[in-house]
Amino acid sequence: MNRIKQAFKDRLWLGVIIVGLFAGLIGGGIALGINNLVQHHEEVTSTRVPAGSNKSGGTKVNKNKADLNGEASQAYKSVQGAVVSVINKQKVQQSSGTLGIFGYGNSSNGSSSSDSSSDNKLETASEGSGVIYKKSGNSAYVVTNNHVVKGSNALQVILSNGKKVNADLVGADSATDLAVLKINATNVKAVASFGNSNSIVPGQDVLAIGSPMGSEYANTVTKGIISAKDRTLKAGTDGTLTSVIQTDAAINSGNSGGPLINMAGQVIGINSMKLASDTQGSSVEGIGFAIPSNEVVTIINQLIKNGKITRPSLGISMVDLSNVTSDQQQSVLKLPTSVSKGVVIMDVNSGSVADTAGLKKYDVITKLGDTQVTDAGSLKAALYKYKVGQNAKVTYYRDGQQHTATLHLTKSADTTSTSTDDSQQDNN
């Protein structure tokens, strides 16, 4: 009997445990389901677009808390009125006859267009920038780049107020890529001033002003810093090496000739070019160059006075030694292996400075004064530091032997010509 009671108790507790287990599972499932249902409802209600709309508006523009008269803004305002666009007009051939669908023209009397006359019409060839730096009587003077006015048959200037006036070319210098224009001063209200470019430092804030991509974007201003004070590049169109200012202020096509200014509104450079890619063709950004103001002032004063820049001339034609094969350097020039850079004289003009000093064909110039000559550009840069009438010492190799001679720089050549020579041979 006791065994029966004990078995009954065991079965009873087993039933209680089983019932409790099922109850817990069912209760947990119900709780989990309810929780998921609540979360889903919250997600739906929080992401659903509300019904109805507020048609009363109510959004407003708040007062501008930015400083609208900061250092950069003041600098721009002080120069903006002196910055201009420069229009290069050139002649184009245009037939007076009408062209048919297959290129044959017919005049009113039925004759062929080959009998019709052709007229030269002036059209805009290119656009650049410039800055008015001087006003004297009824005339005002604009400095710009030589390459902006190169090849022009006529020039026009668009003032900051949009008025277009004609311009005359006073003078241009291909070596420094500078030019001076003269315009009527009647509508000129502002003139820029030059600051000392020797006093600039890397990291200094600057502004570039001009007409990137043409006069449609006239008086565009970009901000940057002086990236480097003294870079040596071929800034001119004749291959002469010159010192330029590097900046990361955006400079694009059309900015050429515009001013690079400091935060005091002084012109410290004339924007000339930008580096768009490296020698491997990789694109680069933020590398622009400007001609230093101290160089600008020296050149434009001479252009105003003489209409051209007069510099010493050696009277030779030359090629870079790097363009001569190693075999020819040994067999023809008989150079020692230690000499790898310089210029090779290919011709000497009779009666020239070089001729008088005794220089001959195939002489290799390696030094002028205290400057090492590595190519034609460096030779010109070294030579142009001298004035006509001065003497300069030249170091050269002939038949493997080093020699020196004194150049009496009595001959001169102006650099107003804007023509370029794509051949390897250079002249000076």
Contacts in CASP RR format, 6 or more apart in sequence:
PFRMAT RR
TARGET T0000
AUTHOR 0000-0000-0000
METHOD contacts of the structure
MODEL  1
MNRIKQAFKDRLWLGVIIVGLFAGLIGGGIALGINNLVQHHEEVTSTRVP
AGSNKSGGTKVNKNKADLNGEASQAYKSVQGAVVSVINKQKVQQSSGTLG
IFGYGNSSNGSSSSDSSSDNKLETASEGSGVIYKKSGNSAYVVTNNHVVK
GSNALQVILSNGKKVNADLVGADSATDLAVLKINATNVKAVASFGNSNSI
VPGQDVLAIGSPMGSEYANTVTKGIISAKDRTLKAGTDGTLTSVIQTDAA
INSGNSGGPLINMAGQVIGINSMKLASDTQGSSVEGIGFAIPSNEVVTII
NQLIKNGKITRPSLGISMVDLSNVTSDQQQSVLKLPTSVSKGVVIMDVNS
GSVADTAGLKKYDVITKLGDTQVTDAGSLKAALYKYKVGQNAKVTYYRDG
QQHTATLHLTKSADTTSTSTDDSQQDNN
71 205 0 8 1.000
71 263 0 8 1.000
72 205 0 8 1.000
72 207 0 8 1.000
72 223 0 8 1.000
72 263 0 8 1.000
74 265 0 8 1.000
75 207 0 8 1.000
75 261 0 8 1.000
75 262 0 8 1.000
75 263 0 8 1.000
75 264 0 8 1.000
75 265 0 8 1.000
76 207 0 8 1.000
76 209 0 8 1.000
76 221 0 8 1.000
76 261 0 8 1.000
76 265 0 8 1.000
78 265 0 8 1.000
79 131 0 8 1.000
79 190 0 8 1.000
79 192 0 8 1.000
79 209 0 8 1.000
79 259 0 8 1.000
79 261 0 8 1.000
79 265 0 8 1.000
79 267 0 8 1.000
80 160 0 8 1.000
80 190 0 8 1.000
80 209 0 8 1.000
80 219 0 8 1.000
80 221 0 8 1.000
81 132 0 8 1.000
81 159 0 8 1.000
81 160 0 8 1.000
81 189 0 8 1.000
81 190 0 8 1.000
81 219 0 8 1.000
82 131 0 8 1.000
82 132 0 8 1.000
82 133 0 8 1.000
82 160 0 8 1.000
82 190 0 8 1.000
82 191 0 8 1.000
82 192 0 8 1.000
82 259 0 8 1.000
83 129 0 8 1.000
83 130 0 8 1.000
83 131 0 8 1.000
83 132 0 8 1.000
83 160 0 8 1.000
83 192 0 8 1.000
83 209 0 8 1.000
83 210 0 8 1.000
83 218 0 8 1.000
83 219 0 8 1.000
83 258 0 8 1.000
83 259 0 8 1.000
84 129 0 8 1.000
84 130 0 8 1.000
84 131 0 8 1.000
84 132 0 8 1.000
84 142 0 8 1.000
84 157 0 8 1.000
84 158 0 8 1.000
84 159 0 8 1.000
84 160 0 8 1.000
85 127 0 8 1.000
85 128 0 8 1.000
85 129 0 8 1.000
85 130 0 8 1.000
85 157 0 8 1.000
85 158 0 8 1.000
85 210 0 8 1.000
85 211 0 8 1.000
85 214 0 8 1.000
85 215 0 8 1.000
85 218 0 8 1.000
86 127 0 8 1.000
86 128 0 8 1.000
86 129 0 8 1.000
86 130 0 8 1.000
86 142 0 8 1.000
86 144 0 8 1.000
86 148 0 8 1.000
86 149 0 8 1.000
86 155 0 8 1.000
86 156 0 8 1.000
86 157 0 8 1.000
86 158 0 8 1.000
86 167 0 8 1.000
86 181 0 8 1.000
86 257 0 8 1.000
87 124 0 8 1.000
87 127 0 8 1.000
87 128 0 8 1.000
87 155 0 8 1.000
87 156 0 8 1.000
87 157 0 8 1.000
87 158 0 8 1.000
87 164 0 8 1.000
87 215 0 8 1.000
88 124 0 8 1.000
88 125 0 8 1.000
88 126 0 8 1.000
88 127 0 8 1.000
88 128 0 8 1.000
88 148 0 8 1.000
88 149 0 8 1.000
88 150 0 8 1.000
88 151 0 8 1.000
88 152 0 8 1.000
88 155 0 8 1.000
89 122 0 8 1.000
89 123 0 8 1.000
89 124 0 8 1.000
89 125 0 8 1.000
89 152 0 8 1.000
89 153 0 8 1.000
89 154 0 8 1.000
89 155 0 8 1.000
89 156 0 8 1.000
90 122 0 8 1.000
90 123 0 8 1.000
90 125 0 8 1.000
90 151 0 8 1.000
90 152 0 8 1.000
90 153 0 8 1.000
91 120 0 8 1.000
91 121 0 8 1.000
91 122 0 8 1.000
91 123 0 8 1.000
91 153 0 8 1.000
92 120 0 8 1.000
92 121 0 8 1.000
92 122 0 8 1.000
92 123 0 8 1.000
93 118 0 8 1.000
93 120 0 8 1.000
94 118 0 8 1.000
94 119 0 8 1.000
94 120 0 8 1.000
94 121 0 8 1.000
95 113 0 8 1.000
95 116 0 8 1.000
95 118 0 8 1.000
96 116 0 8 1.000
96 117 0 8 1.000
96 118 0 8 1.000
96 119 0 8 1.000
97 105 0 8 1.000
97 106 0 8 1.000
97 107 0 8 1.000
97 113 0 8 1.000
97 116 0 8 1.000
98 105 0 8 1.000
98 106 0 8 1.000
98 107 0 8 1.000
98 113 0 8 1.000
99 105 0 8 1.000
99 113 0 8 1.000
100 106 0 8 1.000
104 112 0 8 1.000
104 113 0 8 1.000
105 112 0 8 1.000
105 113 0 8 1.000
105 116 0 8 1.000
106 112 0 8 1.000
106 113 0 8 1.000
107 113 0 8 1.000
107 115 0 8 1.000
107 116 0 8 1.000
122 153 0 8 1.000
122 154 0 8 1.000
125 151 0 8 1.000
125 152 0 8 1.000
126 148 0 8 1.000
127 211 0 8 1.000
127 214 0 8 1.000
127 215 0 8 1.000
127 254 0 8 1.000
128 144 0 8 1.000
128 145 0 8 1.000
128 148 0 8 1.000
128 210 0 8 1.000
128 211 0 8 1.000
128 214 0 8 1.000
128 254 0 8 1.000
128 255 0 8 1.000
128 256 0 8 1.000
128 257 0 8 1.000
128 258 0 8 1.000
129 144 0 8 1.000
129 148 0 8 1.000
129 209 0 8 1.000
129 210 0 8 1.000
129 211 0 8 1.000
129 254 0 8 1.000
129 255 0 8 1.000
129 256 0 8 1.000
129 257 0 8 1.000
129 258 0 8 1.000
129 271 0 8 1.000
130 142 0 8 1.000
130 143 0 8 1.000
130 144 0 8 1.000
130 148 0 8 1.000
130 210 0 8 1.000
130 257 0 8 1.000
130 258 0 8 1.000
130 259 0 8 1.000
130 270 0 8 1.000
131 142 0 8 1.000
131 143 0 8 1.000
131 144 0 8 1.000
131 192 0 8 1.000
131 209 0 8 1.000
131 257 0 8 1.000
131 258 0 8 1.000
131 259 0 8 1.000
131 267 0 8 1.000
131 270 0 8 1.000
132 140 0 8 1.000
132 141 0 8 1.000
132 142 0 8 1.000
132 183 0 8 1.000
132 188 0 8 1.000
132 190 0 8 1.000
132 191 0 8 1.000
132 192 0 8 1.000
133 141 0 8 1.000
133 142 0 8 1.000
133 143 0 8 1.000
133 191 0 8 1.000
133 192 0 8 1.000
133 193 0 8 1.000
133 194 0 8 1.000
133 267 0 8 1.000
133 300 0 8 1.000
134 140 0 8 1.000
134 141 0 8 1.000
134 191 0 8 1.000
135 141 0 8 1.000
135 185 0 8 1.000
135 188 0 8 1.000
135 191 0 8 1.000
136 185 0 8 1.000
137 185 0 8 1.000
138 184 0 8 1.000
138 185 0 8 1.000
138 186 0 8 1.000
139 182 0 8 1.000
139 183 0 8 1.000
139 184 0 8 1.000
139 185 0 8 1.000
140 182 0 8 1.000
140 183 0 8 1.000
140 184 0 8 1.000
140 185 0 8 1.000
140 188 0 8 1.000
140 191 0 8 1.000
141 170 0 8 1.000
141 180 0 8 1.000
141 181 0 8 1.000
141 182 0 8 1.000
141 183 0 8 1.000
141 300 0 8 1.000
141 304 0 8 1.000
142 157 0 8 1.000
142 167 0 8 1.000
142 180 0 8 1.000
142 181 0 8 1.000
142 182 0 8 1.000
142 183 0 8 1.000
143 178 0 8 1.000
143 179 0 8 1.000
143 180 0 8 1.000
143 181 0 8 1.000
143 257 0 8 1.000
143 270 0 8 1.000
143 296 0 8 1.000
143 300 0 8 1.000
144 178 0 8 1.000
144 179 0 8 1.000
144 180 0 8 1.000
144 181 0 8 1.000
144 256 0 8 1.000
144 257 0 8 1.000
144 258 0 8 1.000
144 270 0 8 1.000
145 177 0 8 1.000
145 178 0 8 1.000
145 179 0 8 1.000
145 256 0 8 1.000
145 257 0 8 1.000
145 270 0 8 1.000
145 272 0 8 1.000
146 172 0 8 1.000
146 173 0 8 1.000
146 174 0 8 1.000
146 176 0 8 1.000
146 177 0 8 1.000
146 178 0 8 1.000
146 179 0 8 1.000
146 236 0 8 1.000
146 237 0 8 1.000
146 418 0 8 1.000
147 177 0 8 1.000
147 236 0 8 1.000
147 237 0 8 1.000
147 256 0 8 1.000
147 418 0 8 1.000
148 179 0 8 1.000
148 254 0 8 1.000
148 256 0 8 1.000
148 257 0 8 1.000
149 155 0 8 1.000
149 169 0 8 1.000
149 172 0 8 1.000
149 179 0 8 1.000
149 181 0 8 1.000
150 172 0 8 1.000
150 237 0 8 1.000
150 418 0 8 1.000
151 418 0 8 1.000
152 169 0 8 1.000
154 166 0 8 1.000
155 166 0 8 1.000
155 167 0 8 1.000
155 168 0 8 1.000
155 169 0 8 1.000
155 181 0 8 1.000
156 164 0 8 1.000
156 165 0 8 1.000
156 166 0 8 1.000
156 167 0 8 1.000
157 164 0 8 1.000
157 165 0 8 1.000
157 166 0 8 1.000
157 167 0 8 1.000
157 181 0 8 1.000
157 183 0 8 1.000
158 164 0 8 1.000
158 215 0 8 1.000
158 218 0 8 1.000
159 165 0 8 1.000
159 187 0 8 1.000
159 188 0 8 1.000
160 190 0 8 1.000
160 218 0 8 1.000
160 219 0 8 1.000
161 187 0 8 1.000
161 189 0 8 1.000
162 218 0 8 1.000
163 187 0 8 1.000
165 183 0 8 1.000
165 184 0 8 1.000
165 187 0 8 1.000
166 183 0 8 1.000
166 184 0 8 1.000
167 181 0 8 1.000
167 182 0 8 1.000
167 183 0 8 1.000
168 181 0 8 1.000
168 182 0 8 1.000
168 183 0 8 1.000
169 179 0 8 1.000
169 180 0 8 1.000
169 181 0 8 1.000
170 179 0 8 1.000
170 180 0 8 1.000
170 181 0 8 1.000
170 182 0 8 1.000
170 303 0 8 1.000
170 304 0 8 1.000
170 307 0 8 1.000
171 179 0 8 1.000
171 180 0 8 1.000
171 303 0 8 1.000
171 307 0 8 1.000
171 308 0 8 1.000
171 416 0 8 1.000
172 178 0 8 1.000
172 179 0 8 1.000
172 180 0 8 1.000
172 303 0 8 1.000
172 416 0 8 1.000
172 418 0 8 1.000
173 179 0 8 1.000
173 299 0 8 1.000
173 303 0 8 1.000
173 308 0 8 1.000
173 309 0 8 1.000
173 415 0 8 1.000
173 416 0 8 1.000
174 236 0 8 1.000
174 237 0 8 1.000
174 238 0 8 1.000
174 415 0 8 1.000
174 416 0 8 1.000
174 417 0 8 1.000
174 418 0 8 1.000
175 236 0 8 1.000
175 238 0 8 1.000
175 239 0 8 1.000
175 240 0 8 1.000
175 242 0 8 1.000
175 309 0 8 1.000
175 311 0 8 1.000
175 380 0 8 1.000
175 384 0 8 1.000
175 415 0 8 1.000
176 235 0 8 1.000
176 236 0 8 1.000
176 240 0 8 1.000
176 242 0 8 1.000
176 291 0 8 1.000
176 295 0 8 1.000
176 296 0 8 1.000
176 299 0 8 1.000
176 309 0 8 1.000
177 235 0 8 1.000
177 236 0 8 1.000
177 237 0 8 1.000
177 272 0 8 1.000
177 291 0 8 1.000
178 270 0 8 1.000
178 291 0 8 1.000
178 296 0 8 1.000
178 299 0 8 1.000
178 300 0 8 1.000
178 303 0 8 1.000
179 303 0 8 1.000
180 300 0 8 1.000
180 303 0 8 1.000
180 304 0 8 1.000
192 259 0 8 1.000
192 261 0 8 1.000
192 265 0 8 1.000
192 266 0 8 1.000
192 267 0 8 1.000
193 265 0 8 1.000
193 266 0 8 1.000
193 267 0 8 1.000
194 266 0 8 1.000
194 267 0 8 1.000
194 268 0 8 1.000
194 293 0 8 1.000
194 296 0 8 1.000
194 297 0 8 1.000
195 262 0 8 1.000
195 266 0 8 1.000
195 267 0 8 1.000
195 268 0 8 1.000
195 293 0 8 1.000
196 268 0 8 1.000
196 293 0 8 1.000
196 294 0 8 1.000
197 245 0 8 1.000
197 268 0 8 1.000
197 269 0 8 1.000
197 292 0 8 1.000
197 293 0 8 1.000
197 294 0 8 1.000
197 295 0 8 1.000
198 292 0 8 1.000
198 294 0 8 1.000
200 226 0 8 1.000
200 229 0 8 1.000
200 245 0 8 1.000
200 262 0 8 1.000
200 268 0 8 1.000
201 226 0 8 1.000
201 229 0 8 1.000
202 225 0 8 1.000
202 226 0 8 1.000
202 227 0 8 1.000
202 228 0 8 1.000
202 229 0 8 1.000
203 225 0 8 1.000
203 226 0 8 1.000
203 227 0 8 1.000
204 225 0 8 1.000
204 226 0 8 1.000
204 262 0 8 1.000
205 223 0 8 1.000
205 224 0 8 1.000
205 225 0 8 1.000
205 262 0 8 1.000
205 263 0 8 1.000
206 223 0 8 1.000
206 224 0 8 1.000
206 225 0 8 1.000
206 226 0 8 1.000
206 247 0 8 1.000
206 249 0 8 1.000
206 260 0 8 1.000
206 261 0 8 1.000
206 262 0 8 1.000
206 263 0 8 1.000
206 268 0 8 1.000
207 221 0 8 1.000
207 222 0 8 1.000
207 223 0 8 1.000
207 224 0 8 1.000
207 249 0 8 1.000
207 260 0 8 1.000
207 261 0 8 1.000
207 263 0 8 1.000
207 265 0 8 1.000
208 221 0 8 1.000
208 222 0 8 1.000
208 223 0 8 1.000
208 224 0 8 1.000
208 247 0 8 1.000
208 249 0 8 1.000
208 250 0 8 1.000
208 251 0 8 1.000
208 255 0 8 1.000
208 258 0 8 1.000
208 259 0 8 1.000
208 260 0 8 1.000
208 271 0 8 1.000
208 290 0 8 1.000
209 219 0 8 1.000
209 220 0 8 1.000
209 221 0 8 1.000
209 258 0 8 1.000
209 259 0 8 1.000
209 261 0 8 1.000
210 218 0 8 1.000
210 219 0 8 1.000
210 220 0 8 1.000
210 221 0 8 1.000
210 254 0 8 1.000
210 255 0 8 1.000
210 257 0 8 1.000
210 258 0 8 1.000
210 259 0 8 1.000
210 271 0 8 1.000
211 217 0 8 1.000
211 218 0 8 1.000
211 219 0 8 1.000
211 220 0 8 1.000
211 254 0 8 1.000
211 255 0 8 1.000
212 220 0 8 1.000
212 250 0 8 1.000
212 251 0 8 1.000
212 252 0 8 1.000
212 253 0 8 1.000
212 254 0 8 1.000
212 255 0 8 1.000
213 252 0 8 1.000
213 253 0 8 1.000
213 254 0 8 1.000
214 253 0 8 1.000
214 254 0 8 1.000
220 255 0 8 1.000
222 249 0 8 1.000
222 250 0 8 1.000
222 251 0 8 1.000
223 249 0 8 1.000
224 247 0 8 1.000
224 248 0 8 1.000
224 249 0 8 1.000
225 247 0 8 1.000
225 248 0 8 1.000
225 249 0 8 1.000
226 245 0 8 1.000
226 246 0 8 1.000
226 247 0 8 1.000
227 246 0 8 1.000
227 247 0 8 1.000
227 248 0 8 1.000
227 286 0 8 1.000
227 287 0 8 1.000
227 288 0 8 1.000
228 245 0 8 1.000
228 246 0 8 1.000
229 245 0 8 1.000
229 246 0 8 1.000
230 243 0 8 1.000
230 244 0 8 1.000
230 245 0 8 1.000
231 243 0 8 1.000
231 244 0 8 1.000
231 245 0 8 1.000
231 246 0 8 1.000
231 289 0 8 1.000
232 241 0 8 1.000
232 242 0 8 1.000
232 243 0 8 1.000
232 244 0 8 1.000
232 381 0 8 1.000
233 241 0 8 1.000
233 242 0 8 1.000
233 244 0 8 1.000
233 273 0 8 1.000
233 289 0 8 1.000
234 240 0 8 1.000
234 241 0 8 1.000
234 242 0 8 1.000
234 377 0 8 1.000
235 242 0 8 1.000
235 244 0 8 1.000
235 272 0 8 1.000
235 273 0 8 1.000
235 289 0 8 1.000
235 291 0 8 1.000
236 242 0 8 1.000
236 272 0 8 1.000
237 418 0 8 1.000
237 420 0 8 1.000
238 380 0 8 1.000
238 415 0 8 1.000
238 417 0 8 1.000
238 420 0 8 1.000
239 376 0 8 1.000
239 377 0 8 1.000
239 380 0 8 1.000
239 426 0 8 1.000
240 377 0 8 1.000
240 380 0 8 1.000
240 381 0 8 1.000
240 384 0 8 1.000
240 415 0 8 1.000
241 377 0 8 1.000
241 378 0 8 1.000
241 380 0 8 1.000
241 381 0 8 1.000
242 291 0 8 1.000
242 295 0 8 1.000
242 381 0 8 1.000
243 292 0 8 1.000
243 295 0 8 1.000
244 272 0 8 1.000
244 289 0 8 1.000
244 290 0 8 1.000
244 291 0 8 1.000
244 292 0 8 1.000
245 260 0 8 1.000
245 268 0 8 1.000
245 269 0 8 1.000
245 289 0 8 1.000
245 290 0 8 1.000
245 291 0 8 1.000
245 292 0 8 1.000
246 287 0 8 1.000
246 288 0 8 1.000
246 289 0 8 1.000
247 260 0 8 1.000
247 286 0 8 1.000
247 288 0 8 1.000
247 289 0 8 1.000
247 290 0 8 1.000
248 286 0 8 1.000
248 287 0 8 1.000
248 288 0 8 1.000
249 260 0 8 1.000
249 288 0 8 1.000
250 286 0 8 1.000
251 271 0 8 1.000
251 273 0 8 1.000
251 274 0 8 1.000
251 288 0 8 1.000
251 289 0 8 1.000
251 290 0 8 1.000
252 274 0 8 1.000
255 271 0 8 1.000
256 271 0 8 1.000
256 272 0 8 1.000
256 273 0 8 1.000
257 270 0 8 1.000
257 271 0 8 1.000
257 272 0 8 1.000
258 270 0 8 1.000
258 271 0 8 1.000
259 267 0 8 1.000
259 269 0 8 1.000
259 270 0 8 1.000
259 271 0 8 1.000
260 267 0 8 1.000
260 268 0 8 1.000
260 269 0 8 1.000
260 270 0 8 1.000
260 271 0 8 1.000
260 290 0 8 1.000
261 267 0 8 1.000
261 268 0 8 1.000
262 268 0 8 1.000
266 293 0 8 1.000
267 293 0 8 1.000
267 296 0 8 1.000
268 290 0 8 1.000
268 292 0 8 1.000
268 293 0 8 1.000
269 290 0 8 1.000
269 291 0 8 1.000
269 292 0 8 1.000
269 293 0 8 1.000
269 296 0 8 1.000
270 290 0 8 1.000
270 291 0 8 1.000
270 293 0 8 1.000
270 296 0 8 1.000
271 288 0 8 1.000
271 289 0 8 1.000
271 290 0 8 1.000
272 289 0 8 1.000
272 290 0 8 1.000
272 291 0 8 1.000
273 288 0 8 1.000
273 289 0 8 1.000
274 286 0 8 1.000
274 287 0 8 1.000
274 288 0 8 1.000
274 289 0 8 1.000
275 284 0 8 1.000
275 287 0 8 1.000
275 288 0 8 1.000
275 289 0 8 1.000
276 283 0 8 1.000
276 284 0 8 1.000
277 283 0 8 1.000
277 284 0 8 1.000
278 284 0 8 1.000
299 309 0 8 1.000
302 308 0 8 1.000
302 309 0 8 1.000
302 310 0 8 1.000
303 309 0 8 1.000
307 416 0 8 1.000
308 414 0 8 1.000
308 415 0 8 1.000
308 416 0 8 1.000
309 414 0 8 1.000
309 415 0 8 1.000
309 416 0 8 1.000
310 388 0 8 1.000
310 412 0 8 1.000
310 413 0 8 1.000
310 414 0 8 1.000
311 383 0 8 1.000
311 384 0 8 1.000
311 388 0 8 1.000
311 412 0 8 1.000
311 413 0 8 1.000
311 414 0 8 1.000
311 415 0 8 1.000
312 353 0 8 1.000
312 383 0 8 1.000
312 384 0 8 1.000
312 386 0 8 1.000
312 387 0 8 1.000
312 388 0 8 1.000
312 389 0 8 1.000
312 390 0 8 1.000
312 392 0 8 1.000
312 409 0 8 1.000
312 411 0 8 1.000
312 412 0 8 1.000
312 413 0 8 1.000
313 352 0 8 1.000
313 353 0 8 1.000
313 411 0 8 1.000
313 412 0 8 1.000
313 413 0 8 1.000
313 428 0 8 1.000
314 352 0 8 1.000
314 353 0 8 1.000
314 354 0 8 1.000
314 359 0 8 1.000
314 383 0 8 1.000
314 407 0 8 1.000
314 411 0 8 1.000
314 428 0 8 1.000
315 348 0 8 1.000
315 349 0 8 1.000
315 352 0 8 1.000
315 353 0 8 1.000
315 354 0 8 1.000
315 355 0 8 1.000
315 411 0 8 1.000
315 427 0 8 1.000
315 428 0 8 1.000
316 345 0 8 1.000
316 346 0 8 1.000
316 347 0 8 1.000
316 348 0 8 1.000
316 349 0 8 1.000
316 352 0 8 1.000
316 354 0 8 1.000
316 359 0 8 1.000
316 427 0 8 1.000
316 428 0 8 1.000
317 345 0 8 1.000
317 346 0 8 1.000
317 347 0 8 1.000
317 425 0 8 1.000
317 426 0 8 1.000
317 427 0 8 1.000
317 428 0 8 1.000
318 343 0 8 1.000
318 344 0 8 1.000
318 345 0 8 1.000
318 346 0 8 1.000
318 365 0 8 1.000
318 376 0 8 1.000
318 379 0 8 1.000
318 425 0 8 1.000
318 426 0 8 1.000
318 427 0 8 1.000
318 428 0 8 1.000
319 343 0 8 1.000
319 344 0 8 1.000
319 346 0 8 1.000
319 376 0 8 1.000
319 424 0 8 1.000
319 425 0 8 1.000
319 426 0 8 1.000
320 342 0 8 1.000
320 343 0 8 1.000
320 344 0 8 1.000
320 375 0 8 1.000
320 376 0 8 1.000
320 424 0 8 1.000
321 329 0 8 1.000
321 339 0 8 1.000
321 340 0 8 1.000
321 341 0 8 1.000
321 342 0 8 1.000
321 343 0 8 1.000
321 344 0 8 1.000
321 364 0 8 1.000
321 375 0 8 1.000
322 340 0 8 1.000
322 341 0 8 1.000
322 342 0 8 1.000
322 375 0 8 1.000
323 424 0 8 1.000
324 332 0 8 1.000
324 333 0 8 1.000
324 344 0 8 1.000
329 335 0 8 1.000
329 339 0 8 1.000
332 362 0 8 1.000
333 344 0 8 1.000
333 362 0 8 1.000
333 364 0 8 1.000
333 397 0 8 1.000
333 400 0 8 1.000
334 399 0 8 1.000
334 400 0 8 1.000
335 364 0 8 1.000
335 397 0 8 1.000
335 400 0 8 1.000
336 397 0 8 1.000
336 400 0 8 1.000
339 364 0 8 1.000
339 366 0 8 1.000
339 397 0 8 1.000
341 366 0 8 1.000
341 372 0 8 1.000
341 373 0 8 1.000
341 374 0 8 1.000
341 375 0 8 1.000
342 364 0 8 1.000
342 365 0 8 1.000
342 366 0 8 1.000
342 373 0 8 1.000
342 374 0 8 1.000
342 375 0 8 1.000
342 379 0 8 1.000
343 364 0 8 1.000
343 365 0 8 1.000
343 373 0 8 1.000
343 375 0 8 1.000
343 376 0 8 1.000
343 379 0 8 1.000
343 426 0 8 1.000
344 362 0 8 1.000
344 363 0 8 1.000
344 364 0 8 1.000
345 354 0 8 1.000
345 359 0 8 1.000
345 360 0 8 1.000
345 361 0 8 1.000
345 362 0 8 1.000
345 363 0 8 1.000
345 364 0 8 1.000
345 365 0 8 1.000
346 361 0 8 1.000
346 362 0 8 1.000
346 425 0 8 1.000
347 361 0 8 1.000
348 354 0 8 1.000
348 355 0 8 1.000
348 359 0 8 1.000
348 360 0 8 1.000
348 361 0 8 1.000
349 355 0 8 1.000
352 411 0 8 1.000
353 407 0 8 1.000
353 408 0 8 1.000
353 409 0 8 1.000
353 410 0 8 1.000
353 411 0 8 1.000
354 407 0 8 1.000
356 408 0 8 1.000
357 394 0 8 1.000
357 405 0 8 1.000
357 406 0 8 1.000
357 407 0 8 1.000
357 408 0 8 1.000
358 405 0 8 1.000
359 365 0 8 1.000
359 394 0 8 1.000
359 396 0 8 1.000
359 405 0 8 1.000
360 398 0 8 1.000
362 398 0 8 1.000
363 396 0 8 1.000
363 397 0 8 1.000
363 398 0 8 1.000
364 396 0 8 1.000
364 397 0 8 1.000
364 398 0 8 1.000
365 373 0 8 1.000
365 379 0 8 1.000
365 394 0 8 1.000
365 395 0 8 1.000
365 396 0 8 1.000
366 372 0 8 1.000
366 373 0 8 1.000
366 395 0 8 1.000
366 396 0 8 1.000
366 397 0 8 1.000
367 373 0 8 1.000
367 394 0 8 1.000
367 395 0 8 1.000
368 379 0 8 1.000
368 382 0 8 1.000
368 383 0 8 1.000
368 392 0 8 1.000
368 393 0 8 1.000
368 394 0 8 1.000
368 395 0 8 1.000
369 382 0 8 1.000
369 392 0 8 1.000
369 393 0 8 1.000
369 394 0 8 1.000
369 395 0 8 1.000
371 378 0 8 1.000
371 381 0 8 1.000
371 382 0 8 1.000
371 385 0 8 1.000
372 378 0 8 1.000
373 379 0 8 1.000
373 382 0 8 1.000
376 426 0 8 1.000
376 428 0 8 1.000
377 426 0 8 1.000
379 428 0 8 1.000
380 428 0 8 1.000
383 392 0 8 1.000
383 428 0 8 1.000
386 392 0 8 1.000
386 409 0 8 1.000
387 409 0 8 1.000
388 409 0 8 1.000
388 410 0 8 1.000
388 411 0 8 1.000
388 412 0 8 1.000
389 408 0 8 1.000
389 409 0 8 1.000
389 410 0 8 1.000
390 409 0 8 1.000
391 406 0 8 1.000
391 407 0 8 1.000
391 408 0 8 1.000
391 409 0 8 1.000
392 406 0 8 1.000
392 407 0 8 1.000
392 409 0 8 1.000
393 404 0 8 1.000
393 405 0 8 1.000
393 406 0 8 1.000
393 407 0 8 1.000
394 404 0 8 1.000
394 405 0 8 1.000
394 406 0 8 1.000
394 407 0 8 1.000
395 402 0 8 1.000
395 403 0 8 1.000
395 404 0 8 1.000
396 402 0 8 1.000
396 403 0 8 1.000
396 404 0 8 1.000
396 405 0 8 1.000
397 403 0 8 1.000
413 428 0 8 1.000
421 427 0 8 1.000
END
